[in-house]
């Protein structure tokens, strides 16, 4: 299974589509550009997009949540059950404990909390710090951390608490 996952998540070897809920916001937009530049097809849902967060949850193997903290729990409760177990969900919120717990509660997929310690004004992720909080699973965690490091990020693995 490990090799199947890795074969399935290497850019250019399969259609791994990334969905960004809140992808028209500043940080969501930054990650949309980063992932497109890395070779991934990216779908975006936001307040006034044709695609909904439910669409992304069902169509994308990787789901990134770039949402205001006040709407996060309700949105995750709505879309979490739609995310397949074989998929990956992460968030870009600055708080981690409640966000990771919420994603774990409402989904069965692999979960990682992500906290970029930089803002959307940065041109590149090279040399920038990113905190990663393991939630559930290790395969997608390894892929996500590897992707960030491949592009020059300095990652730290920390507890969501």
C-alpha positions as CSV (number, residue, x, y, z in Angstrom):
1,X,0.0,0.0,0.0
2,X,2.9,2.4,0.8
3,X,4.3,2.2,-2.7
4,X,0.8,2.7,-4.2
5,X,0.3,5.9,-2.2
6,X,3.7,7.2,-3.2
7,X,3.2,6.3,-6.8
8,X,-0.1,8.0,-6.6
9,X,1.2,11.3,-5.2
10,X,4.2,12.0,-7.3
11,X,3.6,15.0,-9.6
12,X,3.3,13.9,-13.2
13,X,2.6,10.3,-12.5
14,X,-1.2,10.6,-11.8
15,X,-3.9,13.2,-11.6
16,X,-3.5,14.2,-7.9
17,X,-5.7,17.2,-7.6
18,X,-5.4,19.6,-4.7
19,X,-8.4,21.4,-3.4
20,X,-8.2,24.6,-1.4
21,X,-11.2,25.7,0.6
22,X,-10.8,29.4,1.0
23,X,-8.4,29.5,-2.0
24,X,-9.2,33.1,-2.9
25,X,-8.0,34.5,0.4
26,X,-4.4,35.7,0.9
27,X,-2.9,32.5,2.4
28,X,-5.1,30.1,0.4
29,X,-4.1,32.0,-2.8
30,X,-0.4,31.8,-1.8
31,X,-0.6,28.0,-1.4
32,X,-2.7,27.7,-4.7
33,X,0.1,29.4,-6.6
34,X,2.8,27.4,-4.7
35,X,1.1,24.1,-5.6
36,X,0.4,25.0,-9.2
37,X,4.0,26.0,-9.6
38,X,5.0,22.6,-8.1
39,X,3.0,20.9,-10.9
40,X,-0.3,20.0,-9.2
41,X,-3.8,20.8,-10.6
42,X,-5.5,23.0,-8.0
43,X,-9.3,23.5,-7.5
44,X,-10.5,26.4,-5.4
45,X,-13.7,27.0,-3.5
46,X,-14.6,30.2,-1.7
47,X,-17.6,32.4,-1.0
48,X,-18.3,33.2,-4.6
49,X,-16.9,30.3,-6.6
50,X,-18.8,27.8,-8.7
51,X,-17.2,24.9,-6.9
52,X,-18.3,24.3,-3.3
53,X,-16.3,23.0,-0.4
54,X,-18.4,19.8,-0.7
55,X,-17.3,19.5,-4.4
56,X,-13.6,19.7,-3.4
57,X,-14.0,17.2,-0.5
58,X,-15.3,14.7,-3.0
59,X,-13.0,15.5,-6.0
60,X,-9.6,16.1,-4.4
61,X,-7.1,13.7,-2.8
62,X,-5.5,16.6,-1.0
63,X,-7.7,19.2,0.8
64,X,-6.3,22.3,2.3
65,X,-8.5,24.4,4.6
66,X,-7.6,28.1,4.6
67,X,-10.5,29.4,6.6
68,X,-11.2,32.0,9.3
69,X,-11.1,30.4,12.7
70,X,-14.7,31.4,13.4
71,X,-16.1,29.4,10.5
72,X,-13.6,26.5,10.7
73,X,-15.6,24.1,12.9
74,X,-18.9,24.4,11.0
75,X,-17.2,24.0,7.6
76,X,-15.2,20.9,8.8
77,X,-18.3,19.3,10.3
78,X,-20.0,19.8,6.9
79,X,-17.2,18.5,4.6
80,X,-15.1,16.2,6.8
81,X,-17.5,13.2,6.4
82,X,-17.3,13.6,2.6
83,X,-13.5,13.3,2.4
84,X,-12.5,9.7,1.5
85,X,-10.3,7.7,4.0
86,X,-7.5,7.5,1.4
87,X,-7.3,11.3,1.2
88,X,-5.4,14.0,3.1
89,X,-6.7,17.1,4.9
90,X,-4.7,19.9,6.4
91,X,-5.4,23.5,7.5
92,X,-3.4,26.7,7.5
93,X,-4.8,28.2,10.7
94,X,-2.5,29.7,13.3
95,X,-4.2,27.8,16.2
96,X,-3.7,24.0,16.1
97,X,-5.2,22.2,19.0
98,X,-8.9,22.8,18.3
99,X,-8.4,22.7,14.5
100,X,-6.6,19.3,14.5
101,X,-9.2,17.9,17.0
102,X,-12.0,19.1,14.8
103,X,-10.6,17.6,11.6
104,X,-10.0,14.3,13.4
105,X,-13.5,14.3,14.8
106,X,-15.3,14.9,11.6
107,X,-13.2,12.9,9.1
108,X,-11.6,9.5,8.6
109,X,-8.8,10.7,6.3
110,X,-5.2,11.4,7.2
111,X,-4.9,14.8,9.0
112,X,-2.0,17.2,9.6
113,X,-2.2,20.6,11.1
114,X,0.0,23.1,9.1
115,X,1.1,26.5,10.4
116,X,3.1,28.5,8.0
117,X,5.3,30.9,10.0
118,X,5.3,33.4,7.2
119,X,2.8,35.5,5.5
120,X,1.4,35.7,2.0
121,X,3.6,38.6,1.0
122,X,6.6,36.2,0.7
123,X,7.7,35.3,-2.9
124,X,8.9,31.8,-2.0
125,X,8.8,29.2,0.7
126,X,12.5,28.8,0.6
127,X,14.0,29.3,4.0
128,X,10.6,29.9,5.6
129,X,9.5,27.9,8.7
130,X,6.4,25.7,8.7
131,X,5.2,23.9,11.8
132,X,3.5,20.5,11.2
133,X,1.3,18.9,13.7
134,X,0.6,15.2,13.1
135,X,-3.0,14.2,13.5
136,X,-3.8,10.9,11.8
137,X,-1.7,8.7,9.6
138,X,1.9,8.9,8.3
139,X,1.9,8.4,4.5
140,X,0.4,11.8,3.6
141,X,2.4,13.5,6.4
142,X,5.6,12.2,4.8
143,X,4.5,13.4,1.4
144,X,3.5,16.9,2.7
145,X,6.6,17.4,4.7
146,X,8.7,16.2,1.8
147,X,7.0,18.5,-0.7
148,X,7.5,21.5,1.6
149,X,11.2,20.6,2.2
150,X,11.8,19.9,-1.5
151,X,10.9,23.6,-2.1
152,X,13.2,24.9,0.6
153,X,10.9,25.1,3.7
154,X,12.3,24.5,7.1
155,X,9.8,22.2,8.8
156,X,9.3,21.5,12.5
157,X,7.1,18.7,13.8
158,X,5.2,19.9,16.9
159,X,2.3,18.7,19.0
160,X,-1.0,20.4,18.3
161,X,-1.2,21.2,22.0
